Amino acid sequence: AGADLDWIAFSFDHEQFDEQLRGGQGEQFLDDQSTDTARVELRGALGSVRSRAFVSHYELDSTRLKYTRWQWGGGLTYRPRYQVTVRLDVDQSTTDFSLPERASETSSVRSAVDWYTGDGWLVTGYVNVNSFKDDVSADEKLREAGIRGRRRFGKLEVAPLVAWYERERGAVATTNMRVEIKATRRF
């Protein structure tokens, strides 16, 4: 259930199922589960700037897993000219597990600039940073940056990409470069 107005949206959802064995053996494989989700989002615009902010709460209670997750974030979009859009999005979440006991946190920052060239190309430059922390596993960070394009030539779509990725997980770090050109024929 929920409502979506021009500047605010909110929703609540409850789902529940209880499994019962109809006959035979295997009761240990059955799972009872209940989930509750609530979300509120605020949106606004002023001139060529659009913004949004949200918070959500999710609870899962099942036979083998139980946790509560809070997630919040937001974003800004700025369009200084018809051909250019600048975006910034941030998200954060915390999850507290009570079955099995542990906690985790995630965060991400994503930024991009889209440029619609006069000759039909969409060119996007982007930078993303993500992190993950958990009580029972190594911390992880991912950084990426790249430029991708897309253009249609009749039924043929061409999409070049140049990207750099850096991943750290505990004491292990990897760096990758990727260059690709995708060609897709549309029917």
C-alpha positions in Angstrom: 0.0 0.0 0.0 1.2 3.5 -0.6 0.8 6.8 -2.3 2.8 8.8 -4.8 2.3 12.5 -4.9 4.3 15.0 -6.8 6.9 15.8 -4.1 6.5 12.8 -1.7 6.0 9.1 -2.0 5.5 6.6 0.7 4.7 2.9 0.9 4.3 0.0 3.2 4.3 -3.7 2.3 3.8 -6.9 4.4 4.3 -10.4 3.1 4.1 -13.6 5.1 4.1 -17.3 4.3 4.1 -20.4 6.6 5.1 -23.7 5.1 3.5 -26.9 6.3 4.5 -30.5 5.5 1.6 -32.3 3.9 3.1 -35.7 4.3 6.3 -37.7 4.4 9.6 -36.4 5.8 11.7 -33.3 5.3 10.2 -30.9 7.7 13.7 -29.4 8.3 13.6 -27.9 4.8 10.4 -25.9 5.4 10.7 -22.1 6.0 8.3 -19.7 7.6 8.9 -16.1 6.5 7.6 -12.6 7.2 8.8 -9.4 5.6 7.9 -5.8 6.2 9.0 -2.9 4.1 8.4 0.9 4.6 9.8 3.6 2.3 9.5 7.4 2.2 10.9 9.5 -0.7 11.0 13.3 -1.1 11.5 14.9 -4.5 12.0 18.5 -5.6 13.0 20.6 -8.5 14.3 24.2 -8.8 15.1 25.4 -12.3 17.5 22.9 -14.0 18.2 21.1 -10.7 16.2 18.0 -9.5 16.7 16.3 -6.2 15.5 13.3 -4.3 16.1 11.8 -0.9 14.7 8.6 0.6 14.8 6.4 3.6 13.6 2.8 3.8 13.2 0.1 6.5 13.1 -3.6 5.8 12.6 -6.4 8.3 12.9 -10.1 7.4 12.0 -12.8 10.0 12.3 -16.4 8.8 13.2 -19.8 10.2 16.9 -19.5 9.3 17.5 -15.8 8.8 16.4 -12.7 10.6 17.6 -9.1 10.0 16.7 -5.5 9.9 18.0 -3.1 7.2 17.9 0.7 7.1 18.8 2.3 3.8 18.9 6.0 3.0 20.3 8.1 0.2 19.5 10.7 -2.4 20.5 12.3 -5.6 21.0 15.5 -7.6 20.6 16.0 -11.3 21.7 19.2 -12.9 21.0 20.0 -16.6 22.8 23.2 -17.5 22.1 22.8 -21.2 19.8 20.6 -23.3 22.7 18.3 -24.3 24.4 18.0 -20.9 23.2 16.2 -17.7 25.3 15.9 -14.5 24.2 13.4 -11.9 25.3 12.5 -8.3 23.7 9.7 -6.3 24.6 8.5 -2.8 23.3 5.4 -0.9 24.0 3.9 2.5 22.6 0.9 4.3 23.1 -0.8 7.6 21.9 -4.4 8.2 21.7 -6.0 11.6 21.4 -9.7 11.6 20.1 -11.5 14.7 20.0 -14.9 13.1 22.9 -15.6 12.5 24.4 -12.7 14.5 26.4 -10.2 12.5 26.2 -6.7 11.0 27.0 -5.2 7.7 27.2 -1.7 6.1 27.3 -0.7 2.4 27.8 2.7 0.9 28.0 4.0 -2.7 28.7 7.3 -4.5 27.9 7.4 -8.2 28.5 10.4 -10.4 28.1 10.8 -14.2 28.1 13.4 -16.9 25.9 12.7 -20.0 26.6 14.6 -23.2 24.3 14.3 -26.2 26.5 15.3 -29.2 25.0 17.0 -32.2 25.8 14.1 -34.4 23.8 11.4 -32.6 26.2 10.2 -29.9 25.4 9.8 -26.2 28.7 10.0 -24.3 28.9 9.3 -20.6 31.8 9.8 -18.2 31.4 8.3 -14.8 33.1 7.7 -11.5 31.7 5.3 -8.8 33.0 4.3 -5.4 31.4 1.4 -3.4 32.3 -0.1 0.0 31.1 -3.1 2.0 31.9 -3.9 5.6 30.8 -7.0 7.4 31.5 -8.5 10.8 32.4 -11.9 9.3 34.2 -11.1 6.1 36.9 -8.8 4.8 36.1 -5.2 4.0 35.7 -4.5 0.3 36.1 -1.3 -1.7 35.4 -0.9 -5.5 36.4 2.2 -7.4 35.6 2.6 -11.1 35.8 5.3 -13.7 35.1 5.2 -17.4 33.7 6.7 -20.6 31.1 5.0 -22.7 29.3 6.0 -25.8 26.3 4.9 -27.8 25.1 5.7 -31.3 22.7 4.2 -33.7 23.3 3.8 -37.4 19.9 2.7 -38.7 19.4 -0.8 -37.2 23.0 -1.0 -35.9 23.8 0.3 -32.4 27.5 0.8 -31.6 28.6 1.1 -27.9 32.3 1.7 -27.1 33.6 1.6 -23.5 36.9 2.4 -21.8 36.9 1.6 -18.1 39.2 1.3 -15.1 38.3 -0.8 -12.0 40.1 -1.1 -8.7 39.0 -3.6 -6.1 40.3 -4.1 -2.6 39.1 -7.0 -0.4 41.1 -7.3 2.8 44.8 -7.4 1.9 44.1 -8.2 -1.8 43.9 -5.5 -4.4 43.3 -5.9 -8.2 43.2 -3.3 -11.0 41.6 -3.9 -14.3 41.3 -1.9 -17.5 38.7 -2.7 -20.1 38.2 -1.6 -23.6 35.3 -2.9 -25.6 33.1 -2.1 -28.6 29.7 -3.7 -28.8 27.7 -3.7 -32.0 24.0 -4.7 -31.8 21.7 -5.1 -34.7 18.1 -4.1 -33.8 15.2 -5.8 -35.5 
